[in-house]
Amino acid sequence: MVRRGPHKLNHYHGERSELYDLEADPHEFEDLIDKPQYASVVWELTDMAQDGWDGQAIYDNVMRSQKERLITAKGMEGP
């Protein structure tokens, strides 16, 4: 998630992002991501969200962690 001014972008690796205007919509009901008038905001915030991050590496780590926790939880269930 990145924010600049009133705009907040939720960026998801490999999935659709979400854009909100927190001043006009503080409860984030209206996703503005597909509205053409916000295209430059989407580009700017997406660049910020991706700067210094390796989305694939983060995704791989999350998947590995979830798998390890699942294995641990199943092992704790017993016979």
mmJSON file of the N, C-alpha and C atoms, coordinates in Angstrom:
{"data_MODEL":{"atom_site":{
"group_PDB":["ATOM","ATOM","ATOM","ATOM","ATOM","ATOM","ATOM","ATOM","ATOM","ATOM","ATOM","ATOM","ATOM","ATOM","ATOM","ATOM","ATOM","ATOM","ATOM","ATOM","ATOM","ATOM","ATOM","ATOM","ATOM","ATOM","ATOM","ATOM","ATOM","ATOM","ATOM","ATOM","ATOM","ATOM","ATOM","ATOM","ATOM","ATOM","ATOM","ATOM","ATOM","ATOM","ATOM","ATOM","ATOM","ATOM","ATOM","ATOM","ATOM","ATOM","ATOM","ATOM","ATOM","ATOM","ATOM","ATOM","ATOM","ATOM","ATOM","ATOM","ATOM","ATOM","ATOM","ATOM","ATOM","ATOM","ATOM","ATOM","ATOM","ATOM","ATOM","ATOM","ATOM","ATOM","ATOM","ATOM","ATOM","ATOM","ATOM","ATOM","ATOM","ATOM","ATOM","ATOM","ATOM","ATOM","ATOM","ATOM","ATOM","ATOM","ATOM","ATOM","ATOM","ATOM","ATOM","ATOM","ATOM","ATOM","ATOM","ATOM","ATOM","ATOM","ATOM","ATOM","ATOM","ATOM","ATOM","ATOM","ATOM","ATOM","ATOM","ATOM","ATOM","ATOM","ATOM","ATOM","ATOM","ATOM","ATOM","ATOM","ATOM","ATOM","ATOM","ATOM","ATOM","ATOM","ATOM","ATOM","ATOM","ATOM","ATOM","ATOM","ATOM","ATOM","ATOM","ATOM","ATOM","ATOM","ATOM","ATOM","ATOM","ATOM","ATOM","ATOM","ATOM","ATOM","ATOM","ATOM","ATOM","ATOM","ATOM","ATOM","ATOM","ATOM","ATOM","ATOM","ATOM","ATOM","ATOM","ATOM","ATOM","ATOM","ATOM","ATOM","ATOM","ATOM","ATOM","ATOM","ATOM","ATOM","ATOM","ATOM","ATOM","ATOM","ATOM","ATOM","ATOM","ATOM","ATOM","ATOM","ATOM","ATOM","ATOM","ATOM","ATOM","ATOM","ATOM","ATOM","ATOM","ATOM","ATOM","ATOM","ATOM","ATOM","ATOM","ATOM","ATOM","ATOM","ATOM","ATOM","ATOM","ATOM","ATOM","ATOM","ATOM","ATOM","ATOM","ATOM","ATOM","ATOM","ATOM","ATOM","ATOM","ATOM","ATOM","ATOM","ATOM","ATOM","ATOM","ATOM","ATOM","ATOM","ATOM","ATOM","ATOM","ATOM","ATOM","ATOM","ATOM","ATOM","ATOM","ATOM","ATOM","ATOM","ATOM","ATOM","ATOM"],
"id":[1,2,3,4,5,6,7,8,9,10,11,12,13,14,15,16,17,18,19,20,21,22,23,24,25,26,27,28,29,30,31,32,33,34,35,36,37,38,39,40,41,42,43,44,45,46,47,48,49,50,51,52,53,54,55,56,57,58,59,60,61,62,63,64,65,66,67,68,69,70,71,72,73,74,75,76,77,78,79,80,81,82,83,84,85,86,87,88,89,90,91,92,93,94,95,96,97,98,99,100,101,102,103,104,105,106,107,108,109,110,111,112,113,114,115,116,117,118,119,120,121,122,123,124,125,126,127,128,129,130,131,132,133,134,135,136,137,138,139,140,141,142,143,144,145,146,147,148,149,150,151,152,153,154,155,156,157,158,159,160,161,162,163,164,165,166,167,168,169,170,171,172,173,174,175,176,177,178,179,180,181,182,183,184,185,186,187,188,189,190,191,192,193,194,195,196,197,198,199,200,201,202,203,204,205,206,207,208,209,210,211,212,213,214,215,216,217,218,219,220,221,222,223,224,225,226,227,228,229,230,231,232,233,234,235,236,237],
"type_symbol":["N","C","C","N","C","C","N","C","C","N","C","C","N","C","C","N","C","C","N","C","C","N","C","C","N","C","C","N","C","C","N","C","C","N","C","C","N","C","C","N","C","C","N","C","C","N","C","C","N","C","C","N","C","C","N","C","C","N","C","C","N","C","C","N","C","C","N","C","C","N","C","C","N","C","C","N","C","C","N","C","C","N","C","C","N","C","C","N","C","C","N","C","C","N","C","C","N","C","C","N","C","C","N","C","C","N","C","C","N","C","C","N","C","C","N","C","C","N","C","C","N","C","C","N","C","C","N","C","C","N","C","C","N","C","C","N","C","C","N","C","C","N","C","C","N","C","C","N","C","C","N","C","C","N","C","C","N","C","C","N","C","C","N","C","C","N","C","C","N","C","C","N","C","C","N","C","C","N","C","C","N","C","C","N","C","C","N","C","C","N","C","C","N","C","C","N","C","C","N","C","C","N","C","C","N","C","C","N","C","C","N","C","C","N","C","C","N","C","C","N","C","C","N","C","C","N","C","C","N","C","C","N","C","C","N","C","C"],
"label_atom_id":["N","CA","C","N","CA","C","N","CA","C","N","CA","C","N","CA","C","N","CA","C","N","CA","C","N","CA","C","N","CA","C","N","CA","C","N","CA","C","N","CA","C","N","CA","C","N","CA","C","N","CA","C","N","CA","C","N","CA","C","N","CA","C","N","CA","C","N","CA","C","N","CA","C","N","CA","C","N","CA","C","N","CA","C","N","CA","C","N","CA","C","N","CA","C","N","CA","C","N","CA","C","N","CA","C","N","CA","C","N","CA","C","N","CA","C","N","CA","C","N","CA","C","N","CA","C","N","CA","C","N","CA","C","N","CA","C","N","CA","C","N","CA","C","N","CA","C","N","CA","C","N","CA","C","N","CA","C","N","CA","C","N","CA","C","N","CA","C","N","CA","C","N","CA","C","N","CA","C","N","CA","C","N","CA","C","N","CA","C","N","CA","C","N","CA","C","N","CA","C","N","CA","C","N","CA","C","N","CA","C","N","CA","C","N","CA","C","N","CA","C","N","CA","C","N","CA","C","N","CA","C","N","CA","C","N","CA","C","N","CA","C","N","CA","C","N","CA","C","N","CA","C","N","CA","C","N","CA","C","N","CA","C","N","CA","C","N","CA","C","N","CA","C","N","CA","C"],
"label_alt_id":[null,null,null,null,null,null,null,null,null,null,null,null,null,null,null,null,null,null,null,null,null,null,null,null,null,null,null,null,null,null,null,null,null,null,null,null,null,null,null,null,null,null,null,null,null,null,null,null,null,null,null,null,null,null,null,null,null,null,null,null,null,null,null,null,null,null,null,null,null,null,null,null,null,null,null,null,null,null,null,null,null,null,null,null,null,null,null,null,null,null,null,null,null,null,null,null,null,null,null,null,null,null,null,null,null,null,null,null,null,null,null,null,null,null,null,null,null,null,null,null,null,null,null,null,null,null,null,null,null,null,null,null,null,null,null,null,null,null,null,null,null,null,null,null,null,null,null,null,null,null,null,null,null,null,null,null,null,null,null,null,null,null,null,null,null,null,null,null,null,null,null,null,null,null,null,null,null,null,null,null,null,null,null,null,null,null,null,null,null,null,null,null,null,null,null,null,null,null,null,null,null,null,null,null,null,null,null,null,null,null,null,null,null,null,null,null,null,null,null,null,null,null,null,null,null,null,null,null,null,null,null,null,null,null,null,null,null],
"label_comp_id":["MET","MET","MET","VAL","VAL","VAL","ARG","ARG","ARG","ARG","ARG","ARG","GLY","GLY","GLY","PRO","PRO","PRO","HIS","HIS","HIS","LYS","LYS","LYS","LEU","LEU","LEU","ASN","ASN","ASN","HIS","HIS","HIS","TYR","TYR","TYR","HIS","HIS","HIS","GLY","GLY","GLY","GLU","GLU","GLU","ARG","ARG","ARG","SER","SER","SER","GLU","GLU","GLU","LEU","LEU","LEU","TYR","TYR","TYR","ASP","ASP","ASP","LEU","LEU","LEU","GLU","GLU","GLU","ALA","ALA","ALA","ASP","ASP","ASP","PRO","PRO","PRO","HIS","HIS","HIS","GLU","GLU","GLU","PHE","PHE","PHE","GLU","GLU","GLU","ASP","ASP","ASP","LEU","LEU","LEU","ILE","ILE","ILE","ASP","ASP","ASP","LYS","LYS","LYS","PRO","PRO","PRO","GLN","GLN","GLN","TYR","TYR","TYR","ALA","ALA","ALA","SER","SER","SER","VAL","VAL","VAL","VAL","VAL","VAL","TRP","TRP","TRP","GLU","GLU","GLU","LEU","LEU","LEU","THR","THR","THR","ASP","ASP","ASP","MET","MET","MET","ALA","ALA","ALA","GLN","GLN","GLN","ASP","ASP","ASP","GLY","GLY","GLY","TRP","TRP","TRP","ASP","ASP","ASP","GLY","GLY","GLY","GLN","GLN","GLN","ALA","ALA","ALA","ILE","ILE","ILE","TYR","TYR","TYR","ASP","ASP","ASP","ASN","ASN","ASN","VAL","VAL","VAL","MET","MET","MET","ARG","ARG","ARG","SER","SER","SER","GLN","GLN","GLN","LYS","LYS","LYS","GLU","GLU","GLU","ARG","ARG","ARG","LEU","LEU","LEU","ILE","ILE","ILE","THR","THR","THR","ALA","ALA","ALA","LYS","LYS","LYS","GLY","GLY","GLY","MET","MET","MET","GLU","GLU","GLU","GLY","GLY","GLY","PRO","PRO","PRO"],
"label_asym_id":["A","A","A","A","A","A","A","A","A","A","A","A","A","A","A","A","A","A","A","A","A","A","A","A","A","A","A","A","A","A","A","A","A","A","A","A","A","A","A","A","A","A","A","A","A","A","A","A","A","A","A","A","A","A","A","A","A","A","A","A","A","A","A","A","A","A","A","A","A","A","A","A","A","A","A","A","A","A","A","A","A","A","A","A","A","A","A","A","A","A","A","A","A","A","A","A","A","A","A","A","A","A","A","A","A","A","A","A","A","A","A","A","A","A","A","A","A","A","A","A","A","A","A","A","A","A","A","A","A","A","A","A","A","A","A","A","A","A","A","A","A","A","A","A","A","A","A","A","A","A","A","A","A","A","A","A","A","A","A","A","A","A","A","A","A","A","A","A","A","A","A","A","A","A","A","A","A","A","A","A","A","A","A","A","A","A","A","A","A","A","A","A","A","A","A","A","A","A","A","A","A","A","A","A","A","A","A","A","A","A","A","A","A","A","A","A","A","A","A","A","A","A","A","A","A","A","A","A","A","A","A","A","A","A","A","A","A"],
"label_entity_id":["1","1","1","1","1","1","1","1","1","1","1","1","1","1","1","1","1","1","1","1","1","1","1","1","1","1","1","1","1","1","1","1","1","1","1","1","1","1","1","1","1","1","1","1","1","1","1","1","1","1","1","1","1","1","1","1","1","1","1","1","1","1","1","1","1","1","1","1","1","1","1","1","1","1","1","1","1","1","1","1","1","1","1","1","1","1","1","1","1","1","1","1","1","1","1","1","1","1","1","1","1","1","1","1","1","1","1","1","1","1","1","1","1","1","1","1","1","1","1","1","1","1","1","1","1","1","1","1","1","1","1","1","1","1","1","1","1","1","1","1","1","1","1","1","1","1","1","1","1","1","1","1","1","1","1","1","1","1","1","1","1","1","1","1","1","1","1","1","1","1","1","1","1","1","1","1","1","1","1","1","1","1","1","1","1","1","1","1","1","1","1","1","1","1","1","1","1","1","1","1","1","1","1","1","1","1","1","1","1","1","1","1","1","1","1","1","1","1","1","1","1","1","1","1","1","1","1","1","1","1","1","1","1","1","1","1","1"],
"label_seq_id":[1,1,1,2,2,2,3,3,3,4,4,4,5,5,5,6,6,6,7,7,7,8,8,8,9,9,9,10,10,10,11,11,11,12,12,12,13,13,13,14,14,14,15,15,15,16,16,16,17,17,17,18,18,18,19,19,19,20,20,20,21,21,21,22,22,22,23,23,23,24,24,24,25,25,25,26,26,26,27,27,27,28,28,28,29,29,29,30,30,30,31,31,31,32,32,32,33,33,33,34,34,34,35,35,35,36,36,36,37,37,37,38,38,38,39,39,39,40,40,40,41,41,41,42,42,42,43,43,43,44,44,44,45,45,45,46,46,46,47,47,47,48,48,48,49,49,49,50,50,50,51,51,51,52,52,52,53,53,53,54,54,54,55,55,55,56,56,56,57,57,57,58,58,58,59,59,59,60,60,60,61,61,61,62,62,62,63,63,63,64,64,64,65,65,65,66,66,66,67,67,67,68,68,68,69,69,69,70,70,70,71,71,71,72,72,72,73,73,73,74,74,74,75,75,75,76,76,76,77,77,77,78,78,78,79,79,79],
"pdbx_PDB_ins_code":[null,null,null,null,null,null,null,null,null,null,null,null,null,null,null,null,null,null,null,null,null,null,null,null,null,null,null,null,null,null,null,null,null,null,null,null,null,null,null,null,null,null,null,null,null,null,null,null,null,null,null,null,null,null,null,null,null,null,null,null,null,null,null,null,null,null,null,null,null,null,null,null,null,null,null,null,null,null,null,null,null,null,null,null,null,null,null,null,null,null,null,null,null,null,null,null,null,null,null,null,null,null,null,null,null,null,null,null,null,null,null,null,null,null,null,null,null,null,null,null,null,null,null,null,null,null,null,null,null,null,null,null,null,null,null,null,null,null,null,null,null,null,null,null,null,null,null,null,null,null,null,null,null,null,null,null,null,null,null,null,null,null,null,null,null,null,null,null,null,null,null,null,null,null,null,null,null,null,null,null,null,null,null,null,null,null,null,null,null,null,null,null,null,null,null,null,null,null,null,null,null,null,null,null,null,null,null,null,null,null,null,null,null,null,null,null,null,null,null,null,null,null,null,null,null,null,null,null,null,null,null,null,null,null,null,null,null],
"Cartn_x":[0.854,0.0,0.9,0.543,1.227,0.162,0.557,-0.353,0.415,-0.216,0.305,-0.892,-0.857,-1.994,-3.247,-4.345,-5.592,-5.69,-4.744,-4.865,-4.097,-4.762,-4.178,-4.297,-3.17,-3.148,-2.802,-3.648,-3.335,-2.828,-1.559,-0.929,-0.709,-1.197,-1.081,-0.316,0.736,1.544,0.7,0.615,-0.105,-1.62,-2.115,-3.563,-3.921,-5.196,-5.705,-5.464,-4.947,-4.752,-6.053,-6.046,-7.201,-6.714,-7.513,-7.182,-8.364,-8.07,-9.111,-8.699,-9.688,-9.502,-9.994,-9.07,-9.431,-10.124,-9.935,-10.652,-12.128,-12.402,-13.776,-14.465,-13.676,-14.215,-13.372,-13.456,-12.582,-12.782,-13.932,-14.198,-13.886,-13.328,-12.857,-13.958,-15.054,-16.148,-16.028,-15.453,-15.4,-13.976,-13.74,-12.44,-12.326,-11.303,-11.129,-10.137,-9.647,-8.542,-8.813,-10.04,-10.354,-10.841,-10.891,-11.361,-10.213,-10.415,-9.335,-8.71,-9.481,-8.943,-7.922,-7.818,-6.856,-5.657,-5.545,-4.468,-3.089,-2.848,-1.516,-1.233,-2.258,-2.098,-1.766,-2.457,-2.204,-0.771,-0.311,1.07,2.076,1.888,2.821,2.873,1.711,1.68,2.135,1.87,2.358,3.874,4.458,5.925,6.475,5.819,6.256,6.152,5.047,4.815,5.836,6.289,7.213,8.684,8.966,10.344,11.025,12.024,12.789,12.177,11.099,10.437,10.47,10.675,10.614,9.32,8.278,6.962,6.946,7.677,7.69,8.368,9.454,10.147,9.259,8.537,7.625,6.519,5.946,4.896,5.419,6.6,7.177,7.39,7.854,8.069,6.755,5.718,4.416,3.872,3.966,3.468,4.234,5.547,6.365,5.97,5.788,5.416,4.047,3.095,1.768,1.825,2.62,2.758,3.376,4.409,5.06,4.097,3.297,2.334,1.242,0.821,-0.183,0.342,1.581,2.208,2.32,2.739,2.872,1.525,0.485,-0.847,-1.376,-1.17,-1.646,-0.895,0.39,1.178,0.737,0.188,-0.253,-1.627,-2.33,-3.662,-3.602,-2.487,-2.362,-3.005,-2.995,-3.55,-5.047],
"Cartn_y":[-1.165,0.0,1.227,2.183,3.478,4.568,5.7,6.835,8.099,8.928,10.263,11.197,12.18,13.09,12.307,12.567,11.871,10.472,10.123,8.87,7.724,6.602,5.383,4.271,3.619,2.491,1.226,0.212,-1.129,-1.907,-2.25,-2.938,-4.393,-5.298,-6.732,-7.354,-8.076,-8.713,-9.716,-9.499,-10.432,-10.322,-9.352,-9.173,-7.711,-7.456,-6.112,-5.215,-4.02,-3.04,-2.322,-1.553,-0.742,0.673,1.663,3.064,3.74,4.492,5.201,6.648,7.514,8.909,8.988,9.031,8.947,10.197,11.33,12.534,12.441,12.029,11.934,10.647,9.619,8.286,7.631,8.134,7.628,6.164,5.591,4.187,3.253,3.818,3.039,2.185,2.817,2.11,2.151,3.244,3.405,3.236,2.126,1.837,2.647,3.484,4.39,3.868,2.659,2.151,2.198,2.007,1.957,3.285,4.312,5.607,6.323,6.66,7.245,8.5,9.312,10.553,10.31,9.077,8.737,7.952,7.804,6.989,7.457,8.759,9.248,8.981,9.052,8.745,7.266,6.415,4.972,4.67,5.265,5.033,5.47,6.674,7.213,6.341,5.99,5.202,3.764,3.222,1.877,1.869,2.888,2.997,3.068,3.841,3.937,2.583,1.884,0.594,-0.453,-0.384,-1.394,-1.031,0.195,0.641,-0.084,-0.864,-1.555,-2.868,-3.307,-4.534,-5.546,-6.796,-7.889,-8.658,-8.315,-8.897,-10.404,-10.977,-12.433,-13.076,-12.489,-13.03,-12.962,-11.866,-11.738,-12.783,-12.928,-13.93,-15.33,-15.661,-16.985,-17.218,-16.209,-16.339,-16.548,-15.822,-15.973,-17.384,-17.866,-19.206,-20.28,-20.126,-21.079,-21.055,-19.868,-19.736,-20.357,-20.116,-20.703,-22.223,-22.757,-24.207,-24.787,-24.115,-24.593,-24.552,-23.499,-23.407,-24.458,-24.759,-25.788,-27.159,-27.437,-28.712,-28.799,-27.719,-27.696,-27.89,-27.198,-27.308,-28.731,-29.345,-30.72,-31.684,-31.423,-32.272,-32.156,-31.011,-30.794,-31.411,-31.791,-32.386,-33.783,-34.436,-35.798,-36.811,-38.084,-39.151,-39.081],
"Cartn_z":[0.0,0.0,0.0,-0.842,-0.834,-0.854,-0.289,-0.253,-0.585,-1.384,-1.667,-1.688,-0.795,-0.683,-0.336,-1.038,-0.712,-1.316,-2.183,-2.931,-2.275,-2.18,-1.611,-2.646,-2.924,-3.852,-3.091,-3.224,-2.728,-3.931,-3.903,-5.037,-4.663,-5.528,-5.291,-6.447,-6.153,-7.194,-7.971,-9.274,-10.133,-10.066,-9.344,-9.222,-9.463,-9.552,-9.8,-8.583,-8.835,-7.761,-7.466,-6.377,-5.989,-5.706,-6.085,-5.831,-5.152,-4.089,-3.361,-3.124,-3.073,-2.671,-1.233,-0.291,1.122,1.644,0.969,1.399,1.012,-0.215,-0.704,-0.237,0.047,0.355,1.455,2.686,3.756,4.115,3.753,4.073,2.907,1.843,0.687,0.063,-0.278,-0.941,-2.462,-3.015,-4.468,-4.988,-5.651,-6.264,-7.565,-7.65,-8.788,-9.828,-9.67,-10.481,-11.984,-12.408,-13.837,-14.409,-13.604,-14.093,-14.808,-16.088,-16.9,-16.294,-15.588,-15.033,-13.915,-13.434,-12.383,-12.906,-14.211,-14.8,-14.362,-14.352,-13.962,-12.49,-11.647,-10.223,-10.066,-10.807,-10.745,-11.151,-12.25,-12.703,-11.651,-11.113,-10.12,-8.871,-8.341,-7.107,-7.336,-8.505,-8.821,-8.868,-9.482,-9.489,-8.074,-7.239,-5.838,-5.133,-5.369,-4.698,-5.114,-6.354,-6.866,-6.664,-6.296,-6.137,-4.974,-5.277,-4.247,-3.775,-4.4,-3.994,-5.125,-4.784,-5.752,-5.469,-6.215,-5.973,-6.038,-6.981,-7.102,-5.898,-5.422,-4.252,-3.011,-2.847,-1.71,-1.811,-2.988,-3.206,-2.881,-3.382,-3.129,-1.64,-0.914,0.531,1.274,0.875,1.514,1.274,0.043,-0.267,0.515,0.612,1.367,2.848,3.395,4.801,5.075,4.182,4.367,4.321,3.415,3.307,4.574,5.095,6.322,7.502,7.6,8.702,8.574,7.371,7.15,7.575,7.183,7.562,9.084,9.724,11.189,11.85,11.355,11.948,11.8,10.658,10.464,11.389,11.603,12.496,13.941,14.304,15.676,15.935,14.857,15.014,15.605,15.399,15.927,15.002,15.433,14.589,14.421],
"occupancy":[1.0,1.0,1.0,1.0,1.0,1.0,1.0,1.0,1.0,1.0,1.0,1.0,1.0,1.0,1.0,1.0,1.0,1.0,1.0,1.0,1.0,1.0,1.0,1.0,1.0,1.0,1.0,1.0,1.0,1.0,1.0,1.0,1.0,1.0,1.0,1.0,1.0,1.0,1.0,1.0,1.0,1.0,1.0,1.0,1.0,1.0,1.0,1.0,1.0,1.0,1.0,1.0,1.0,1.0,1.0,1.0,1.0,1.0,1.0,1.0,1.0,1.0,1.0,1.0,1.0,1.0,1.0,1.0,1.0,1.0,1.0,1.0,1.0,1.0,1.0,1.0,1.0,1.0,1.0,1.0,1.0,1.0,1.0,1.0,1.0,1.0,1.0,1.0,1.0,1.0,1.0,1.0,1.0,1.0,1.0,1.0,1.0,1.0,1.0,1.0,1.0,1.0,1.0,1.0,1.0,1.0,1.0,1.0,1.0,1.0,1.0,1.0,1.0,1.0,1.0,1.0,1.0,1.0,1.0,1.0,1.0,1.0,1.0,1.0,1.0,1.0,1.0,1.0,1.0,1.0,1.0,1.0,1.0,1.0,1.0,1.0,1.0,1.0,1.0,1.0,1.0,1.0,1.0,1.0,1.0,1.0,1.0,1.0,1.0,1.0,1.0,1.0,1.0,1.0,1.0,1.0,1.0,1.0,1.0,1.0,1.0,1.0,1.0,1.0,1.0,1.0,1.0,1.0,1.0,1.0,1.0,1.0,1.0,1.0,1.0,1.0,1.0,1.0,1.0,1.0,1.0,1.0,1.0,1.0,1.0,1.0,1.0,1.0,1.0,1.0,1.0,1.0,1.0,1.0,1.0,1.0,1.0,1.0,1.0,1.0,1.0,1.0,1.0,1.0,1.0,1.0,1.0,1.0,1.0,1.0,1.0,1.0,1.0,1.0,1.0,1.0,1.0,1.0,1.0,1.0,1.0,1.0,1.0,1.0,1.0,1.0,1.0,1.0,1.0,1.0,1.0,1.0,1.0,1.0,1.0,1.0,1.0],
"B_iso_or_equiv":[0.0,0.0,0.0,0.0,0.0,0.0,0.0,0.0,0.0,0.0,0.0,0.0,0.0,0.0,0.0,0.0,0.0,0.0,0.0,0.0,0.0,0.0,0.0,0.0,0.0,0.0,0.0,0.0,0.0,0.0,0.0,0.0,0.0,0.0,0.0,0.0,0.0,0.0,0.0,0.0,0.0,0.0,0.0,0.0,0.0,0.0,0.0,0.0,0.0,0.0,0.0,0.0,0.0,0.0,0.0,0.0,0.0,0.0,0.0,0.0,0.0,0.0,0.0,0.0,0.0,0.0,0.0,0.0,0.0,0.0,0.0,0.0,0.0,0.0,0.0,0.0,0.0,0.0,0.0,0.0,0.0,0.0,0.0,0.0,0.0,0.0,0.0,0.0,0.0,0.0,0.0,0.0,0.0,0.0,0.0,0.0,0.0,0.0,0.0,0.0,0.0,0.0,0.0,0.0,0.0,0.0,0.0,0.0,0.0,0.0,0.0,0.0,0.0,0.0,0.0,0.0,0.0,0.0,0.0,0.0,0.0,0.0,0.0,0.0,0.0,0.0,0.0,0.0,0.0,0.0,0.0,0.0,0.0,0.0,0.0,0.0,0.0,0.0,0.0,0.0,0.0,0.0,0.0,0.0,0.0,0.0,0.0,0.0,0.0,0.0,0.0,0.0,0.0,0.0,0.0,0.0,0.0,0.0,0.0,0.0,0.0,0.0,0.0,0.0,0.0,0.0,0.0,0.0,0.0,0.0,0.0,0.0,0.0,0.0,0.0,0.0,0.0,0.0,0.0,0.0,0.0,0.0,0.0,0.0,0.0,0.0,0.0,0.0,0.0,0.0,0.0,0.0,0.0,0.0,0.0,0.0,0.0,0.0,0.0,0.0,0.0,0.0,0.0,0.0,0.0,0.0,0.0,0.0,0.0,0.0,0.0,0.0,0.0,0.0,0.0,0.0,0.0,0.0,0.0,0.0,0.0,0.0,0.0,0.0,0.0,0.0,0.0,0.0,0.0,0.0,0.0,0.0,0.0,0.0,0.0,0.0,0.0],
"pdbx_formal_charge":[null,null,null,null,null,null,null,null,null,null,null,null,null,null,null,null,null,null,null,null,null,null,null,null,null,null,null,null,null,null,null,null,null,null,null,null,null,null,null,null,null,null,null,null,null,null,null,null,null,null,null,null,null,null,null,null,null,null,null,null,null,null,null,null,null,null,null,null,null,null,null,null,null,null,null,null,null,null,null,null,null,null,null,null,null,null,null,null,null,null,null,null,null,null,null,null,null,null,null,null,null,null,null,null,null,null,null,null,null,null,null,null,null,null,null,null,null,null,null,null,null,null,null,null,null,null,null,null,null,null,null,null,null,null,null,null,null,null,null,null,null,null,null,null,null,null,null,null,null,null,null,null,null,null,null,null,null,null,null,null,null,null,null,null,null,null,null,null,null,null,null,null,null,null,null,null,null,null,null,null,null,null,null,null,null,null,null,null,null,null,null,null,null,null,null,null,null,null,null,null,null,null,null,null,null,null,null,null,null,null,null,null,null,null,null,null,null,null,null,null,null,null,null,null,null,null,null,null,null,null,null,null,null,null,null,null,null],
"auth_seq_id":[1,1,1,2,2,2,3,3,3,4,4,4,5,5,5,6,6,6,7,7,7,8,8,8,9,9,9,10,10,10,11,11,11,12,12,12,13,13,13,14,14,14,15,15,15,16,16,16,17,17,17,18,18,18,19,19,19,20,20,20,21,21,21,22,22,22,23,23,23,24,24,24,25,25,25,26,26,26,27,27,27,28,28,28,29,29,29,30,30,30,31,31,31,32,32,32,33,33,33,34,34,34,35,35,35,36,36,36,37,37,37,38,38,38,39,39,39,40,40,40,41,41,41,42,42,42,43,43,43,44,44,44,45,45,45,46,46,46,47,47,47,48,48,48,49,49,49,50,50,50,51,51,51,52,52,52,53,53,53,54,54,54,55,55,55,56,56,56,57,57,57,58,58,58,59,59,59,60,60,60,61,61,61,62,62,62,63,63,63,64,64,64,65,65,65,66,66,66,67,67,67,68,68,68,69,69,69,70,70,70,71,71,71,72,72,72,73,73,73,74,74,74,75,75,75,76,76,76,77,77,77,78,78,78,79,79,79],
"auth_comp_id":["MET","MET","MET","VAL","VAL","VAL","ARG","ARG","ARG","ARG","ARG","ARG","GLY","GLY","GLY","PRO","PRO","PRO","HIS","HIS","HIS","LYS","LYS","LYS","LEU","LEU","LEU","ASN","ASN","ASN","HIS","HIS","HIS","TYR","TYR","TYR","HIS","HIS","HIS","GLY","GLY","GLY","GLU","GLU","GLU","ARG","ARG","ARG","SER","SER","SER","GLU","GLU","GLU","LEU","LEU","LEU","TYR","TYR","TYR","ASP","ASP","ASP","LEU","LEU","LEU","GLU","GLU","GLU","ALA","ALA","ALA","ASP","ASP","ASP","PRO","PRO","PRO","HIS","HIS","HIS","GLU","GLU","GLU","PHE","PHE","PHE","GLU","GLU","GLU","ASP","ASP","ASP","LEU","LEU","LEU","ILE","ILE","ILE","ASP","ASP","ASP","LYS","LYS","LYS","PRO","PRO","PRO","GLN","GLN","GLN","TYR","TYR","TYR","ALA","ALA","ALA","SER","SER","SER","VAL","VAL","VAL","VAL","VAL","VAL","TRP","TRP","TRP","GLU","GLU","GLU","LEU","LEU","LEU","THR","THR","THR","ASP","ASP","ASP","MET","MET","MET","ALA","ALA","ALA","GLN","GLN","GLN","ASP","ASP","ASP","GLY","GLY","GLY","TRP","TRP","TRP","ASP","ASP","ASP","GLY","GLY","GLY","GLN","GLN","GLN","ALA","ALA","ALA","ILE","ILE","ILE","TYR","TYR","TYR","ASP","ASP","ASP","ASN","ASN","ASN","VAL","VAL","VAL","MET","MET","MET","ARG","ARG","ARG","SER","SER","SER","GLN","GLN","GLN","LYS","LYS","LYS","GLU","GLU","GLU","ARG","ARG","ARG","LEU","LEU","LEU","ILE","ILE","ILE","THR","THR","THR","ALA","ALA","ALA","LYS","LYS","LYS","GLY","GLY","GLY","MET","MET","MET","GLU","GLU","GLU","GLY","GLY","GLY","PRO","PRO","PRO"],
"auth_asym_id":["A","A","A","A","A","A","A","A","A","A","A","A","A","A","A","A","A","A","A","A","A","A","A","A","A","A","A","A","A","A","A","A","A","A","A","A","A","A","A","A","A","A","A","A","A","A","A","A","A","A","A","A","A","A","A","A","A","A","A","A","A","A","A","A","A","A","A","A","A","A","A","A","A","A","A","A","A","A","A","A","A","A","A","A","A","A","A","A","A","A","A","A","A","A","A","A","A","A","A","A","A","A","A","A","A","A","A","A","A","A","A","A","A","A","A","A","A","A","A","A","A","A","A","A","A","A","A","A","A","A","A","A","A","A","A","A","A","A","A","A","A","A","A","A","A","A","A","A","A","A","A","A","A","A","A","A","A","A","A","A","A","A","A","A","A","A","A","A","A","A","A","A","A","A","A","A","A","A","A","A","A","A","A","A","A","A","A","A","A","A","A","A","A","A","A","A","A","A","A","A","A","A","A","A","A","A","A","A","A","A","A","A","A","A","A","A","A","A","A","A","A","A","A","A","A","A","A","A","A","A","A","A","A","A","A","A","A"],
"auth_atom_id":["N","CA","C","N","CA","C","N","CA","C","N","CA","C","N","CA","C","N","CA","C","N","CA","C","N","CA","C","N","CA","C","N","CA","C","N","CA","C","N","CA","C","N","CA","C","N","CA","C","N","CA","C","N","CA","C","N","CA","C","N","CA","C","N","CA","C","N","CA","C","N","CA","C","N","CA","C","N","CA","C","N","CA","C","N","CA","C","N","CA","C","N","CA","C","N","CA","C","N","CA","C","N","CA","C","N","CA","C","N","CA","C","N","CA","C","N","CA","C","N","CA","C","N","CA","C","N","CA","C","N","CA","C","N","CA","C","N","CA","C","N","CA","C","N","CA","C","N","CA","C","N","CA","C","N","CA","C","N","CA","C","N","CA","C","N","CA","C","N","CA","C","N","CA","C","N","CA","C","N","CA","C","N","CA","C","N","CA","C","N","CA","C","N","CA","C","N","CA","C","N","CA","C","N","CA","C","N","CA","C","N","CA","C","N","CA","C","N","CA","C","N","CA","C","N","CA","C","N","CA","C","N","CA","C","N","CA","C","N","CA","C","N","CA","C","N","CA","C","N","CA","C","N","CA","C","N","CA","C","N","CA","C","N","CA","C","N","CA","C","N","CA","C","N","CA","C"],
"pdbx_PDB_model_num":[1,1,1,1,1,1,1,1,1,1,1,1,1,1,1,1,1,1,1,1,1,1,1,1,1,1,1,1,1,1,1,1,1,1,1,1,1,1,1,1,1,1,1,1,1,1,1,1,1,1,1,1,1,1,1,1,1,1,1,1,1,1,1,1,1,1,1,1,1,1,1,1,1,1,1,1,1,1,1,1,1,1,1,1,1,1,1,1,1,1,1,1,1,1,1,1,1,1,1,1,1,1,1,1,1,1,1,1,1,1,1,1,1,1,1,1,1,1,1,1,1,1,1,1,1,1,1,1,1,1,1,1,1,1,1,1,1,1,1,1,1,1,1,1,1,1,1,1,1,1,1,1,1,1,1,1,1,1,1,1,1,1,1,1,1,1,1,1,1,1,1,1,1,1,1,1,1,1,1,1,1,1,1,1,1,1,1,1,1,1,1,1,1,1,1,1,1,1,1,1,1,1,1,1,1,1,1,1,1,1,1,1,1,1,1,1,1,1,1,1,1,1,1,1,1,1,1,1,1,1,1,1,1,1,1,1,1]
}}}
